[in-house]
Amino acid sequence: MTTSTTTTVPTPEPHNQSPNRGPSSEFDLSGKKRFTAPYVNYIQKDPGAPCSLTEALEFLQVDILGDVIEKDSMALNQNQPPKNKPQNLTVVAMEGCHSFIILDWARPLKDDMVSGYMVHSASYDDVLNNRWSTRASSGTHLPVENLKPNSRYYFKVQAKNVFGLGPFSETLTYVTESDDPFLIERPPGGEPIWIPFTFKYNPIHSSCKGSQYVKRTWYRKFVGVVLCNSLRYKIFMGDGLREPFYSIGDSLGQGEDHCQFVDSYRDGRTGPVDFSNNLPSAQGYYRAYRQEPVTFGVVGRRTAYPFVGWYECGVPIPGKW
Protein backbone atom coordinates (compact mmCIF):
# COMPACT_ATOMS: atom_id res chain seq x y z
CA MET A 1 0.00 0.00 0.00
CA THR A 2 1.37 3.42 -0.92
CA THR A 3 0.52 6.72 0.63
CA SER A 4 0.82 10.13 -0.94
CA THR A 5 1.51 13.40 0.78
CA THR A 6 0.52 16.85 -0.36
CA THR A 7 2.88 19.75 0.19
CA THR A 8 1.11 23.03 0.77
CA VAL A 9 2.54 26.30 -0.42
CA PRO A 10 3.50 28.36 2.65
CA THR A 11 1.45 31.43 3.43
CA PRO A 12 3.59 34.44 4.38
CA GLU A 13 3.02 35.65 7.92
CA PRO A 14 2.16 39.28 8.74
CA HIS A 15 5.31 41.39 8.76
CA ASN A 16 5.91 44.09 11.34
CA GLN A 17 8.69 46.57 10.61
CA SER A 18 9.33 50.12 9.44
CA PRO A 19 7.83 51.30 6.13
CA ASN A 20 9.55 49.91 3.06
CA ARG A 21 11.07 51.63 0.03
CA GLY A 22 8.78 50.94 -2.90
CA PRO A 23 9.78 50.95 -6.57
CA SER A 24 10.13 54.25 -8.43
CA SER A 25 7.71 52.89 -11.05
CA GLU A 26 4.78 50.57 -10.51
CA PHE A 27 5.65 48.67 -13.71
CA ASP A 28 8.83 47.01 -14.97
CA LEU A 29 10.39 47.43 -18.43
CA SER A 30 7.92 45.04 -20.06
CA GLY A 31 4.89 46.75 -18.52
CA LYS A 32 4.32 44.06 -15.88
CA LYS A 33 3.31 45.28 -12.42
CA ARG A 34 6.15 44.96 -9.92
CA PHE A 35 5.65 42.80 -6.84
CA THR A 36 5.18 44.83 -3.68
CA ALA A 37 4.74 43.80 -0.05
CA PRO A 38 5.53 45.33 3.37
CA TYR A 39 8.74 43.27 3.52
CA VAL A 40 10.07 44.22 0.04
CA ASN A 41 12.51 47.10 -0.44
CA TYR A 42 13.60 48.33 -3.86
CA ILE A 43 16.94 49.86 -4.83
CA GLN A 44 16.66 52.29 -7.74
CA LYS A 45 18.97 51.86 -10.73
CA ASP A 46 19.77 53.86 -13.84
CA PRO A 47 17.79 52.01 -16.55
CA GLY A 48 20.80 52.17 -18.87
CA ALA A 49 23.26 50.68 -16.36
CA PRO A 50 23.87 46.93 -16.08
CA CYS A 51 22.55 45.07 -13.06
CA SER A 52 25.17 44.84 -10.31
CA LEU A 53 24.93 42.63 -7.25
CA THR A 54 28.13 44.22 -5.94
CA GLU A 55 26.54 47.67 -6.12
CA ALA A 56 23.40 46.42 -4.38
CA LEU A 57 25.43 44.95 -1.51
CA GLU A 58 27.40 48.19 -1.16
CA PHE A 59 24.14 50.14 -1.06
CA LEU A 60 22.81 47.86 1.65
CA GLN A 61 26.00 48.22 3.75
CA VAL A 62 25.47 44.82 5.30
CA ASP A 63 26.84 43.63 8.64
CA ILE A 64 29.06 40.66 9.41
CA LEU A 65 28.64 38.76 12.67
CA GLY A 66 32.28 38.89 13.78
CA ASP A 67 31.47 40.00 17.30
CA VAL A 68 28.65 37.47 17.56
CA ILE A 69 30.89 34.63 16.41
CA GLU A 70 33.45 35.65 19.03
CA LYS A 71 30.71 35.62 21.67
CA ASP A 72 29.68 32.16 20.46
CA SER A 73 33.18 30.77 20.90
CA MET A 74 33.32 32.03 24.49
CA ALA A 75 29.78 31.15 25.57
CA LEU A 76 30.28 27.40 25.80
CA ASN A 77 28.08 27.25 28.90
CA GLN A 78 25.06 28.01 26.68
CA ASN A 79 24.69 24.44 25.49
CA GLN A 80 21.60 24.75 23.33
CA PRO A 81 20.69 25.81 19.78
CA PRO A 82 19.43 29.36 19.14
CA LYS A 83 16.13 29.99 20.90
CA ASN A 84 14.65 32.68 18.67
CA LYS A 85 13.69 32.78 15.02
CA PRO A 86 15.30 35.51 12.86
CA GLN A 87 13.26 38.72 12.90
CA ASN A 88 12.38 41.41 10.33
CA LEU A 89 13.21 39.31 7.28
CA THR A 90 13.28 41.59 4.23
CA VAL A 91 13.61 41.07 0.48
CA VAL A 92 15.82 43.71 -1.15
CA ALA A 93 15.43 43.91 -4.94
CA MET A 94 17.08 46.15 -7.53
CA GLU A 95 14.77 47.69 -10.10
CA GLY A 96 15.21 46.19 -13.56
CA CYS A 97 17.18 43.20 -12.22
CA HIS A 98 15.25 39.95 -12.10
CA SER A 99 18.17 37.58 -11.51
CA PHE A 100 18.90 38.27 -7.83
CA ILE A 101 17.50 39.49 -4.54
CA ILE A 102 19.21 40.05 -1.20
CA LEU A 103 17.64 38.64 1.94
CA ASP A 104 18.26 40.83 4.98
CA TRP A 105 17.24 40.32 8.61
CA ALA A 106 17.80 41.76 12.08
CA ARG A 107 20.79 40.98 14.27
CA PRO A 108 20.14 38.29 16.91
CA LEU A 109 18.78 39.11 20.33
CA LYS A 110 21.44 39.64 23.00
CA ASP A 111 20.42 36.62 25.06
CA ASP A 112 20.74 34.24 22.10
CA MET A 113 23.96 32.54 20.99
CA VAL A 114 24.23 32.73 17.19
CA SER A 115 27.26 31.98 15.01
CA GLY A 116 25.57 32.14 11.61
CA TYR A 117 22.46 31.32 9.64
CA MET A 118 21.03 28.80 7.20
CA VAL A 119 19.04 30.38 4.37
CA HIS A 120 16.45 28.25 2.57
CA SER A 121 15.01 29.19 -0.82
CA ALA A 122 12.76 27.49 -3.35
CA SER A 123 10.78 28.18 -6.49
CA TYR A 124 7.03 27.64 -6.53
CA ASP A 125 7.39 24.21 -8.17
CA ASP A 126 10.14 23.18 -5.75
CA VAL A 127 8.00 24.14 -2.76
CA LEU A 128 5.25 21.86 -4.05
CA ASN A 129 7.81 19.03 -4.11
CA ASN A 130 9.39 20.07 -0.79
CA ARG A 131 12.76 20.76 -2.42
CA TRP A 132 14.53 23.66 -0.74
CA SER A 133 18.01 24.91 -1.55
CA THR A 134 20.08 25.76 1.53
CA ARG A 135 23.09 28.03 1.91
CA ALA A 136 25.02 29.24 4.95
CA SER A 137 25.52 32.89 5.83
CA SER A 138 27.97 34.34 8.36
CA GLY A 139 26.09 37.64 8.48
CA THR A 140 22.57 39.01 8.57
CA HIS A 141 22.12 38.97 4.80
CA LEU A 142 22.56 36.69 1.81
CA PRO A 143 22.17 37.28 -1.94
CA VAL A 144 20.13 34.68 -3.82
CA GLU A 145 21.26 34.62 -7.45
CA ASN A 146 20.33 33.20 -10.86
CA LEU A 147 16.59 33.66 -10.40
CA LYS A 148 14.32 33.27 -13.41
CA PRO A 149 12.20 36.18 -14.66
CA ASN A 150 8.47 36.33 -13.84
CA SER A 151 8.82 33.58 -11.25
CA ARG A 152 7.66 33.16 -7.66
CA TYR A 153 10.14 32.18 -4.95
CA TYR A 154 9.95 31.47 -1.22
CA PHE A 155 12.54 32.22 1.47
CA LYS A 156 13.06 31.39 5.15
CA VAL A 157 16.01 31.60 7.57
CA GLN A 158 17.28 29.73 10.65
CA ALA A 159 19.92 30.83 13.14
CA LYS A 160 22.59 28.29 14.08
CA ASN A 161 25.38 27.67 16.55
CA VAL A 162 27.63 24.75 17.49
CA PHE A 163 24.69 23.01 19.20
CA GLY A 164 22.30 23.05 16.26
CA LEU A 165 19.65 25.01 14.40
CA GLY A 166 17.05 27.37 15.80
CA PRO A 167 13.42 27.82 14.70
CA PHE A 168 12.50 28.97 11.20
CA SER A 169 11.72 32.59 10.46
CA GLU A 170 8.51 33.52 8.75
CA THR A 171 8.37 32.42 5.10
CA LEU A 172 8.43 35.24 2.57
CA THR A 173 7.42 35.10 -1.07
CA TYR A 174 8.57 37.29 -3.94
CA VAL A 175 7.86 37.42 -7.70
CA THR A 176 10.75 38.47 -9.93
CA GLU A 177 10.53 41.09 -12.66
CA SER A 178 10.41 40.46 -16.39
CA ASP A 179 13.56 39.83 -18.40
CA ASP A 180 14.94 42.82 -20.30
CA PRO A 181 14.19 41.96 -23.96
CA PHE A 182 16.75 44.50 -25.18
CA LEU A 183 19.67 43.14 -23.14
CA ILE A 184 20.43 39.53 -24.02
CA GLU A 185 21.07 38.28 -27.53
CA ARG A 186 19.39 34.88 -27.48
CA PRO A 187 21.30 32.28 -29.49
CA PRO A 188 19.42 29.85 -31.75
CA GLY A 189 17.68 27.36 -29.49
CA GLY A 190 17.20 29.66 -26.50
CA GLU A 191 19.48 30.15 -23.51
CA PRO A 192 23.29 30.16 -23.85
CA ILE A 193 24.77 27.01 -22.37
CA TRP A 194 27.48 27.73 -19.81
CA ILE A 195 29.38 24.60 -18.82
CA PRO A 196 31.36 24.36 -15.57
CA PHE A 197 34.96 23.84 -16.62
CA THR A 198 38.29 24.63 -14.95
CA PHE A 199 40.28 26.23 -17.76
CA LYS A 200 43.86 27.50 -17.56
CA TYR A 201 44.36 31.25 -17.18
CA ASN A 202 46.73 33.70 -15.51
CA PRO A 203 45.11 34.41 -12.10
CA ILE A 204 46.72 37.84 -11.76
CA HIS A 205 44.65 38.92 -14.78
CA SER A 206 41.38 38.48 -12.88
CA SER A 207 39.84 40.37 -9.97
CA CYS A 208 37.46 37.41 -9.58
CA LYS A 209 38.47 34.09 -8.03
CA GLY A 210 35.25 32.05 -8.07
CA SER A 211 33.69 29.35 -10.24
CA GLN A 212 34.67 28.98 -13.90
CA TYR A 213 32.35 28.44 -16.88
CA VAL A 214 32.87 28.17 -20.63
CA LYS A 215 30.74 28.34 -23.76
CA ARG A 216 31.38 28.16 -27.48
CA THR A 217 31.23 31.36 -29.53
CA TRP A 218 29.91 31.86 -33.03
CA TYR A 219 33.44 32.38 -34.41
CA ARG A 220 34.99 29.09 -33.31
CA LYS A 221 36.55 30.17 -30.06
CA PHE A 222 35.64 29.53 -26.44
CA VAL A 223 34.67 32.22 -23.96
CA GLY A 224 35.57 31.50 -20.35
CA VAL A 225 34.44 33.41 -17.28
CA VAL A 226 35.69 33.45 -13.70
CA LEU A 227 32.94 34.60 -11.34
CA CYS A 228 33.06 37.19 -8.59
CA ASN A 229 29.30 36.65 -8.46
CA SER A 230 26.65 35.86 -11.06
CA LEU A 231 26.70 39.43 -12.42
CA ARG A 232 30.40 40.33 -12.07
CA TYR A 233 33.02 38.18 -13.76
CA LYS A 234 36.27 38.24 -15.71
CA ILE A 235 35.92 37.32 -19.38
CA PHE A 236 38.67 35.30 -21.06
CA MET A 237 38.96 33.74 -24.51
CA GLY A 238 40.70 30.62 -25.78
CA ASP A 239 41.10 28.53 -28.92
CA GLY A 240 40.35 25.23 -27.18
CA LEU A 241 39.42 23.83 -23.80
CA ARG A 242 42.88 22.32 -23.30
CA GLU A 243 44.62 25.53 -24.36
CA PRO A 244 45.28 28.57 -22.13
CA PHE A 245 42.59 31.25 -21.99
CA TYR A 246 43.69 34.86 -22.37
CA SER A 247 42.55 38.37 -21.45
CA ILE A 248 41.00 40.56 -24.13
CA GLY A 249 42.45 44.02 -24.73
CA ASP A 250 40.58 47.02 -26.11
CA SER A 251 42.16 49.82 -28.16
CA LEU A 252 39.13 52.15 -28.01
CA GLY A 253 37.89 51.80 -24.45
CA GLN A 254 37.97 49.69 -21.31
CA GLY A 255 36.40 46.55 -22.74
CA GLU A 256 32.79 47.69 -22.40
CA ASP A 257 31.84 46.12 -25.75
CA HIS A 258 33.32 42.76 -24.69
CA CYS A 259 29.93 42.08 -23.10
CA GLN A 260 29.04 40.87 -26.59
CA PHE A 261 30.98 37.71 -25.71
CA VAL A 262 28.40 36.86 -23.01
CA ASP A 263 25.51 37.60 -25.41
CA SER A 264 24.67 41.14 -24.30
CA TYR A 265 23.43 43.70 -26.80
CA ARG A 266 24.66 46.51 -24.57
CA ASP A 267 28.04 47.73 -23.44
CA GLY A 268 28.78 47.01 -19.80
CA ARG A 269 30.66 48.37 -16.82
CA THR A 270 34.29 47.32 -16.29
CA GLY A 271 37.13 47.84 -13.87
CA PRO A 272 39.38 48.54 -12.19
CA VAL A 273 40.61 51.52 -14.20
CA ASP A 274 44.25 51.07 -15.30
CA PHE A 275 44.16 47.45 -14.08
CA SER A 276 46.60 46.14 -16.71
CA ASN A 277 49.01 49.07 -16.30
CA ASN A 278 50.06 47.54 -12.99
CA LEU A 279 50.86 44.16 -14.57
CA PRO A 280 53.50 42.98 -17.04
CA SER A 281 52.43 42.94 -20.67
CA ALA A 282 51.25 39.51 -21.79
CA GLN A 283 49.86 37.56 -24.70
CA GLY A 284 46.16 37.92 -25.31
CA TYR A 285 43.43 38.86 -27.73
CA TYR A 286 42.41 42.38 -28.67
CA ARG A 287 40.00 44.35 -30.82
CA ALA A 288 38.68 47.91 -31.17
CA TYR A 289 34.91 47.66 -31.55
CA ARG A 290 31.87 45.38 -31.32
CA GLN A 291 31.58 42.70 -34.04
CA GLU A 292 35.25 43.04 -34.98
CA PRO A 293 37.09 39.69 -34.98
CA VAL A 294 39.74 39.41 -32.28
CA THR A 295 43.46 39.36 -33.03
CA PHE A 296 46.09 37.53 -30.98
CA GLY A 297 49.14 39.46 -29.82
CA VAL A 298 50.64 41.37 -26.90
CA VAL A 299 48.21 43.24 -24.61
CA GLY A 300 48.43 45.25 -21.43
CA ARG A 301 51.12 47.64 -20.25
CA ARG A 302 53.11 49.52 -22.90
CA THR A 303 50.65 48.45 -25.61
CA ALA A 304 47.59 50.08 -27.15
CA TYR A 305 45.40 47.27 -25.78
CA PRO A 306 44.67 47.57 -22.04
CA PHE A 307 42.52 44.93 -20.35
CA VAL A 308 40.41 44.93 -17.19
CA GLY A 309 39.96 42.72 -14.13
CA TRP A 310 36.16 42.39 -14.16
CA TYR A 311 33.05 43.01 -16.25
CA GLU A 312 29.41 43.70 -15.35
CA CYS A 313 27.23 43.05 -18.39
CA GLY A 314 23.82 42.62 -16.77
CA VAL A 315 23.80 38.99 -17.95
CA PRO A 316 23.72 36.45 -15.09
CA ILE A 317 26.06 33.47 -15.39
CA PRO A 318 25.37 30.56 -15.32
CA GLY A 319 21.87 31.99 -15.67
CA LYS A 320 19.87 29.05 -14.32
CA TRP A 321 18.45 28.79 -10.83
N, C-alpha and C positions, 0 to 999 in steps of 0.2 A: 504494500500500500504506500502510495506517495502522497505527500502533503505539499501544498504550495503556500507561499507567503506573499503577501502584498506589501510593498514598500510605499509608504505615503510620503508625498512631497512635504517637507517641513514648512510650517507657517511661521513667518517672521514674527517675533515678539514685539510689543510696543517698545519704542526706543526713547529714552529720556536723556537729552543732553542739549547743549546750547544750539541756537539756530544754525542751520547749515548754509554753505555758500552754494547757491543754485547756479545753473548754467547761464551764460550771457545771452543765449538764444534758446528758445523752447524747442527748436528743431535742429537736427544735425544736417550735414551737407547734402544728404539725399532727400531731405524733407520729412524724415521720420521723427516723431516726437521723442525727445530724450527722456530716459528713465529718471524720475525724481522720487526721493523719499527723505524722511527726516534724518536718516543716517548717511546720506550721500552728499559729499562735497565735490565741487568741480573746480579744477584749475583751468583758467583761461589760457589760450594759446593763440599766437598769430596764425591765421588760417594758412598762410604760405610757408610756415616753418615745418620741418619734419617733426614727427612725434619723438619725444625724448624721455625715456624713463629716468635717466640721470638727472635731467632738469626737474622732473616732478619730485624726485627724492630730495633734491636740494631745496626746492620750494617748501617742502614739508618740514625740513630741518628735524629729522627724526632722532630719537634718543636711542642709546645703547645701554644695556643693563649692566654695565661694568661694576657699579657699586652694589647692585643687587646680587650679582654673582659672587662678589667678595663676601657679602653678608651670608650667602648660602654656604660658602665653604667654611665659615666660622660657626654657623648655627647648627652644629651637628646634634645638639640636644633636641632639636625640633624634628623628631623622627616620624614625620608623616607627610603625605603629598600635600600640595597646595589646597587650601580649604575653600577658596573663593573662585568663582568663575570670572574671566576677564570682563571688564566693564567698558561701556561707551565704545563698542566696536563700530568703526566707521569705514565706509568705502570712499576712497579718494580717486576720482577719475579725471583725466585730462580731456578737455573738449577736442573732438576730432580724432581721438585715438582709441580705437576699439580694442586693441590687442593687449592692453594691460590695465590693471587697477592696483592700487596700494591699499592694503588693509591696515588700519591704524586703531590702536586701543589704548586705554588708560594704563598708567603704571600700576603695579600691584599695591595692595593695601599694606601698610607698614607691619601689621602683625602676621603677614603671610610670607613664607619662604619660597621664593621663585628664582629659578636659575635660567629660565627660558620658556619657550612656548612651542606648541605644535599647532600648525595651521592646516585646517582641512578644507578642501575645495572640491566642487563637483559641478558638472553640467547638469542640466535638467534630466537628460536621459540617464546619466550615471547615478543620479540620486534615485531614480526609479529602480535601478539595479543594485542599489546600496554599494556603489563603487566610489569611494572618496580618495582623492590624492592628498598626501600628507607631506608637509615640509616643516623643518625646524626653523625657529627664529630666535636669535639671541637678544633681540630688542622688541620694542612695542610696535612693530610694524613689519610688513612683509609684502613685497610686490608679487603679484600673480600675473604671469606673462603668457603670451601666445594664446590669447582668448580669441574665439571666432566672432565675427560680426553678427549683430542681430541675434544674440544667443543669451539665454538665461543661465546664470550660475548661482551657486549657493556657497556660503562661507561660514565657518565656525572655528573657534580658537579654544585651546586648553593651555593652562599654565602647567609647568612641570618643575620638578626638582629631583634630587638623587633618590627620593623615595617613591616617585611615581608621578602620575598625571592627576590633575585636578578636574573639577567639573567643567562641562562644556559651556561656552558662552551662548548667548542667543544666536540663532541662525539667521543670517542676512541673505537676501537675494538681490541680484542686480542684473539688468539687461544691457548688453553692450550696444554701442552705436553701430551704424552702418559702415561698411567699408567705403573708402574714398575711391570712386570709380576713375578718378583722374590721376591716381598715384601709381598703381602697379600695372605694369605691362604683362598681361596674362599670356603665358606661352601656349602654343597649341596643346589642347588636352587639359587645360586648367591650371592648377597650382604648380609652381616650380618645385622640383623635388630636391631637397637638400638632404644629403646622405652624411651621417656621422663618419668622419674619416680623419685619422691623425696624419696629416701631411707634414712634410719637412719644410721649415721656414726659419729665417733668422729671428729669434725672439726679441732682439733689441729693436727690430723694426715695428713692433706692435705695442701699443699701450694696453691692449687687452690680453688676458692670459687664460681665458676660459675654454669652453668646448670648441671643437673644430668641425666644420661642415664643408662639403664640396658639392658643386653641381657642374654640369656640362654647359658650355656656352654655345651660341649659334655659330661661332667661327672657330670651332674645333680646338678650343682650349678649355681648361678647367678653372673655375673661380673657387677659391677657398676663403673661408672667413674664420677668424678667431673671435669669439664672443667676449665682450665685457658684460653685456646683457643682450636680450633679444632685439633691442633697437640700437645698440652701439656695438660696433665690431670693426676689426681691421680686415680690409679686403686685399687678398693676394691673388696671383694668377700663375698658372703653371701649364706646361705642355702635356704632362701626364701625371697620373697619380703617384707613380714611383719616382718622379723627378722633383727637384726642389721647386717650391712656390716662391714668387718674388713680389716685392712691392711694385706699385704702379706710380710712376712720376707724371707730373702735369706741367707743361710749359706755359699754360695760359691761366693758371689759377692754383687752387689748393686741393684739387681732386674732387671738386663738387660734382662734376659730371660723371665720375666713376660710379655713382649710384646706378647708372645704367646696367652695370654688371650684376646687380642684384634685382634687376627687372623694375626699376623705378623710372617713371617718365620725368621726374623732377630732379633738379640738382639738390644735393643735401648739404648738411653741415659737417665740417671736418675739423680736425685739430691734432695735436696742439700746433699753433703757428710756429713756423721755423723748426719743426720737429727734426727734419732730416739734416738741418745745418749743424746739429750737435752730434752727428754720427759720421763715420767714414763713408765716402762714396762707395757704391756697391752696384752689382749687376741687377738689372730689373727691366720692367717694361715701361714704356712711356707713350703718351699721345698728347695732343693739344685740345681736342674738342670731341664732343659726343658723336658717336657713329664712326669716328676715325679708327682704322685698325691700329692695334698697338705695335710698337717696334721694340726689339730687345737691344739693350745697350747699358751704358753706365748712367745711374741716376743718383740723386742726392746732392751732397755738398760739392761745391765747385762745378756743378753742371747746371744746365737750364731746366732740369727736371726734378724739382723737389717732390718729396712724398710725405704723407702724414701718418700719424699713429692710430687714428680711429676715424670712422665715418658714422654719421647718423642719417639714414636715408628714408626713415619713416616706414620701412619694410621690415616686419618682424621675421626673424630667423630663429628656429626652423619654420615657424609659421603655423604649426599645428599644435593644438592643445591636448 
